[in-house]
C-alpha cells in the first residue's frame, strides 16, 4: 500500500517478546508513506528473525522478514525439529516521523501461552 504523504495516516506497531526487562515496545509512525505486510499461511506462526529501522531522505522505515512455521510439530517429528513453510514473509512500515516507548505494563503480571482455554 502506498500512502500519499499529505494525509494524516499513522501506524502503531507493537513488538512483544517473552523476556524481561523490555518485553513490549511500541513504535509510532506518523505521516505514513508506505505499508507492506505479507502474511504467513493460515495456521502458522510469524516468527521475526530480522528487523531494522533506517532513516533515508527524511523517511523512517521499519523493514523486516519472518519465517512461517507450523503451530505444532508434525506427527513423528523429533522434539525441537521444526519444519518451516517455504517462503519468507516481509513487512515494511515507513513514515516521516517515528517515536517509540517501552510498554511493559501492557502484558499484565501473568504469562500466558496459547489460547486461554489451553493455557500451559
Backbone as JSON, one array per atom type, in Angstrom:
{
  "sequence": "XXXXXXXXXXXXXXXXXXXXXXXXXXXXXXXXXXXXXXXXXXXXXXXXXXXXXXXXXXXXXXXXXXXXXXXXXXXXXXXXXXXXXXXXXXXXXXXXXXXXXXXXXXXXXXXXXXXXXXXX",
  "N": [[0.84, -1.16, 0.0], [0.71, 2.1, -0.93], [1.07, 5.31, 0.48], [-0.18, 8.53, 0.28], [1.81, 11.34, 1.1], [0.67, 13.67, 2.15], [-1.54, 13.04, 3.65], [-2.96, 12.31, 6.9], [-2.06, 9.75, 7.94], [-1.37, 7.24, 10.21], [0.55, 4.76, 12.06], [0.6, 2.29, 14.56], [2.94, 0.11, 15.81], [3.46, -2.85, 17.43], [5.71, -4.68, 19.33], [6.21, -7.7, 20.94], [7.75, -9.76, 23.33], [8.81, -12.74, 25.13], [10.5, -12.18, 27.25], [12.22, -10.38, 29.86], [14.11, -7.4, 30.7], [12.77, -5.57, 28.97], [9.87, -6.11, 27.54], [7.83, -5.31, 25.89], [7.58, -3.16, 23.15], [6.5, -0.22, 21.66], [6.18, 1.2, 18.51], [5.6, 4.23, 16.87], [4.54, 5.42, 13.94], [4.24, 8.3, 12.01], [2.52, 10.18, 9.46], [2.47, 8.28, 7.24], [4.2, 6.8, 4.51], [4.5, 4.44, 3.25], [3.34, 1.05, 3.42], [3.64, -2.34, 3.93], [2.79, -5.75, 4.17], [3.29, -9.13, 4.23], [1.42, -11.77, 4.87], [1.65, -14.78, 6.94], [1.06, -18.26, 6.03], [-2.19, -19.67, 6.74], [-2.75, -20.94, 10.02], [-0.16, -20.91, 10.89], [2.68, -19.68, 12.71], [4.18, -16.4, 12.89], [7.33, -15.71, 12.92], [9.59, -13.38, 13.7], [12.73, -12.88, 12.35], [14.52, -11.01, 11.59], [14.91, -7.53, 11.68], [15.03, -4.01, 11.08], [15.55, -0.51, 11.68], [15.63, 2.28, 9.64], [16.84, 5.46, 8.42], [16.38, 7.41, 5.77], [16.62, 9.96, 3.47], [14.88, 11.58, 4.98], [12.82, 9.88, 5.69], [11.62, 7.5, 7.92], [12.05, 4.05, 8.2], [10.81, 0.83, 8.99], [11.91, -2.27, 8.45], [11.55, -5.67, 7.82], [11.86, -9.28, 8.05], [10.27, -12.47, 8.24], [9.93, -15.91, 9.21], [7.66, -18.48, 8.47], [6.1, -20.9, 10.42], [4.8, -24.12, 11.44], [2.18, -24.36, 13.92], [2.28, -26.51, 15.6], [4.38, -29.38, 16.11], [4.87, -31.58, 13.34], [3.33, -34.88, 13.18], [5.39, -37.53, 14.41], [7.76, -36.15, 14.21], [10.94, -35.44, 15.55], [11.35, -33.99, 18.82], [11.88, -30.51, 19.0], [12.65, -30.18, 16.38], [11.68, -28.2, 14.05], [9.66, -27.72, 11.22], [9.79, -25.5, 8.56], [7.55, -23.47, 6.68], [7.66, -23.1, 3.12], [9.2, -20.18, 1.76], [9.39, -16.7, 2.72], [8.07, -14.28, 4.85], [7.47, -10.75, 4.62], [7.77, -7.39, 5.9], [7.14, -3.88, 5.87], [7.16, -0.65, 7.12], [6.82, 2.75, 6.69], [7.44, 6.16, 7.41], [7.2, 9.76, 7.94], [7.75, 10.64, 10.5], [8.89, 9.22, 13.58], [8.36, 7.71, 16.67], [8.95, 6.1, 19.84], [8.27, 3.82, 22.56], [8.71, 2.06, 25.65], [6.53, -0.44, 26.87], [5.96, -2.11, 29.2], [3.97, -2.72, 31.12], [1.71, -3.48, 29.74], [1.35, -6.19, 29.34], [0.54, -7.44, 31.65], [0.62, -9.28, 34.79], [0.71, -12.04, 34.62], [2.06, -14.63, 32.67], [0.98, -15.93, 29.63], [0.47, -18.69, 27.52], [-0.57, -19.7, 24.39], [-4.07, -20.31, 23.54], [-6.66, -19.09, 25.74], [-8.24, -21.16, 26.84], [-6.54, -23.31, 26.64], [-4.3, -23.01, 28.26], [-0.91, -23.24, 29.39]],
  "CA": [[0.0, 0.0, 0.0], [1.41, 3.39, -0.93], [0.29, 6.31, 1.2], [0.2, 9.91, -0.04], [2.44, 11.98, 2.24], [-0.09, 14.79, 2.7], [-2.6, 12.54, 4.52], [-2.6, 12.08, 8.3], [-2.13, 8.31, 8.15], [-0.4, 6.83, 11.22], [0.54, 3.33, 12.38], [1.21, 1.82, 15.8], [3.49, -1.23, 15.64], [3.75, -3.36, 18.77], [6.53, -5.89, 19.39], [6.12, -8.34, 22.25], [8.56, -10.96, 23.49], [8.56, -13.42, 26.39], [11.63, -11.96, 28.14], [12.3, -9.09, 30.52], [13.3, -6.34, 31.27], [11.94, -4.9, 27.98], [9.06, -7.15, 26.92], [6.93, -4.72, 24.89], [7.99, -1.88, 22.59], [5.56, 0.34, 20.69], [6.69, 2.17, 17.55], [4.5, 5.03, 16.34], [4.9, 6.07, 12.7], [3.3, 9.35, 11.59], [2.58, 10.55, 8.05], [2.94, 7.1, 6.51], [4.46, 6.88, 3.07], [4.48, 3.08, 2.71], [2.98, -0.03, 4.34], [3.6, -3.65, 3.26], [2.8, -6.91, 5.04], [3.0, -10.42, 3.58], [1.06, -12.64, 6.0], [2.01, -16.21, 6.93], [-0.06, -19.14, 5.71], [-3.11, -19.92, 7.85], [-2.34, -21.99, 10.94], [1.28, -20.83, 11.13], [3.2, -18.53, 13.43], [5.04, -15.47, 12.17], [8.46, -15.53, 13.83], [10.5, -12.39, 13.12], [14.13, -13.21, 12.56], [15.34, -9.87, 11.22], [14.22, -6.25, 11.52], [15.89, -2.86, 11.31], [14.98, 0.81, 11.45], [16.55, 3.11, 8.87], [16.44, 6.83, 8.12], [16.93, 7.8, 4.48], [15.86, 11.03, 2.82], [13.84, 12.1, 5.86], [11.79, 8.85, 5.9], [11.96, 6.39, 8.81], [11.47, 2.77, 7.73], [10.99, -0.41, 9.72], [11.92, -3.3, 7.44], [11.84, -6.95, 8.45], [11.44, -10.54, 7.44], [9.93, -13.51, 9.2], [9.67, -17.22, 8.65], [6.4, -19.04, 8.92], [6.25, -22.28, 10.85], [3.56, -24.7, 11.97], [1.93, -24.11, 15.33], [2.63, -27.74, 16.31], [5.27, -30.26, 15.37], [4.18, -32.62, 12.59], [3.44, -36.19, 13.84], [6.6, -38.29, 14.14], [8.94, -35.29, 14.13], [11.63, -35.36, 16.85], [11.16, -32.75, 19.57], [12.85, -29.47, 18.71], [12.91, -30.07, 14.94], [10.54, -27.53, 13.46], [9.7, -27.58, 9.77], [9.31, -24.19, 8.14], [6.84, -23.38, 5.42], [8.5, -22.45, 2.13], [9.0, -18.74, 1.59], [9.64, -15.8, 3.83], [7.2, -13.12, 4.87], [8.16, -9.47, 4.73], [6.96, -6.25, 6.28], [7.79, -2.58, 5.82], [6.36, 0.5, 7.51], [7.66, 3.94, 6.51], [6.75, 7.42, 7.69], [8.04, 10.94, 8.08], [8.12, 10.78, 11.92], [8.89, 7.97, 14.34], [8.62, 7.77, 18.11], [8.81, 4.78, 20.42], [8.26, 3.76, 24.02], [8.55, 0.77, 26.28], [5.19, -0.58, 27.42], [5.98, -3.4, 29.89], [2.75, -2.97, 31.88], [0.62, -3.9, 28.87], [1.21, -7.64, 29.34], [-0.03, -7.93, 32.9], [1.58, -9.99, 35.65], [0.7, -13.48, 34.33], [2.45, -15.0, 31.31], [0.04, -16.9, 29.06], [0.9, -19.3, 26.27], [-1.69, -20.34, 23.69], [-5.42, -19.82, 23.79], [-6.99, -19.09, 27.17], [-8.75, -22.45, 27.31], [-5.45, -24.31, 26.58], [-3.12, -22.42, 28.9], [0.09, -24.14, 29.99]],
  "C": [[0.89, 1.23, 0.0], [0.49, 4.42, -0.29], [0.73, 7.7, 0.78], [0.7, 10.62, 1.21], [1.64, 13.1, 2.87], [-1.24, 14.34, 3.62], [-2.07, 12.33, 5.94], [-2.79, 10.61, 8.63], [-1.01, 7.91, 9.1], [-0.5, 5.33, 11.44], [1.23, 3.1, 13.71], [1.67, 0.39, 15.52], [3.95, -1.69, 17.01], [4.55, -4.65, 18.66], [6.48, -6.41, 20.81], [7.01, -9.56, 22.24], [8.35, -11.52, 24.88], [9.69, -13.21, 27.41], [11.56, -10.56, 28.75], [13.74, -8.64, 30.48], [12.4, -5.64, 30.25], [11.15, -5.98, 27.23], [8.11, -6.62, 25.86], [7.49, -3.36, 24.46], [6.94, -1.46, 21.56], [6.31, 1.34, 19.83], [5.5, 2.91, 16.97], [5.02, 5.8, 15.12], [3.82, 7.08, 12.34], [3.57, 9.72, 10.14], [3.17, 9.42, 7.22], [3.14, 7.4, 5.03], [4.4, 5.5, 2.43], [4.08, 2.1, 3.81], [2.88, -1.32, 3.54], [3.63, -4.74, 4.32], [2.43, -8.13, 4.21], [2.68, -11.4, 4.69], [1.55, -14.08, 5.82], [0.81, -17.02, 6.46], [-0.93, -19.37, 6.95], [-2.61, -21.08, 8.7], [-0.87, -21.96, 11.27], [1.61, -19.58, 11.95], [3.95, -17.62, 12.47], [6.18, -15.11, 13.13], [9.47, -14.6, 13.16], [11.94, -12.83, 13.39], [15.05, -12.07, 12.17], [14.46, -8.63, 11.09], [15.21, -5.13, 11.78], [15.1, -1.58, 11.04], [16.04, 1.63, 10.72], [15.97, 4.52, 8.73], [17.15, 7.23, 6.83], [16.03, 8.86, 3.86], [14.72, 11.57, 3.66], [12.69, 11.13, 6.13], [12.34, 7.77, 6.82], [11.29, 5.13, 8.29], [11.79, 1.67, 8.72], [10.85, -1.51, 8.67], [12.27, -4.61, 8.12], [11.37, -8.13, 7.65], [11.11, -11.52, 8.56], [9.74, -14.82, 8.47], [8.39, -17.75, 9.25], [6.63, -20.5, 9.29], [4.94, -22.81, 11.39], [3.41, -24.41, 13.46], [2.29, -25.32, 16.19], [3.6, -28.54, 15.45], [4.46, -31.28, 14.58], [4.33, -33.97, 13.3], [4.71, -36.91, 13.43], [7.86, -37.46, 14.04], [9.61, -35.24, 15.5], [11.43, -34.0, 17.5], [12.26, -31.75, 19.22], [13.18, -29.31, 17.24], [11.67, -29.51, 14.28], [10.71, -27.46, 11.95], [9.11, -26.23, 9.42], [8.55, -24.3, 6.83], [7.77, -22.74, 4.4], [8.17, -20.96, 2.04], [9.23, -17.97, 2.87], [8.68, -14.64, 3.73], [8.02, -11.85, 5.05], [7.2, -8.41, 5.25], [7.81, -4.98, 6.16], [6.77, -1.51, 6.19], [7.27, 1.71, 7.38], [6.83, 5.19, 6.75], [7.73, 8.55, 7.91], [8.49, 11.18, 9.53], [8.02, 9.43, 12.6], [9.18, 8.27, 15.8], [8.4, 6.37, 18.67], [8.77, 4.89, 21.95], [8.2, 2.3, 24.46], [7.15, 0.72, 26.87], [5.09, -1.88, 28.2], [4.71, -3.72, 30.66], [1.59, -3.48, 31.05], [0.38, -5.4, 28.9], [0.52, -8.18, 30.58], [1.01, -8.74, 33.66], [1.67, -11.48, 35.34], [1.09, -13.72, 32.87], [1.52, -16.1, 30.82], [0.61, -17.42, 27.75], [-0.31, -19.99, 25.64], [-3.01, -19.7, 24.02], [-5.76, -19.94, 25.27], [-7.47, -20.44, 27.67], [-7.68, -23.55, 27.3], [-4.18, -23.81, 27.23], [-2.23, -23.47, 29.51], [0.41, -23.64, 31.37]]
}
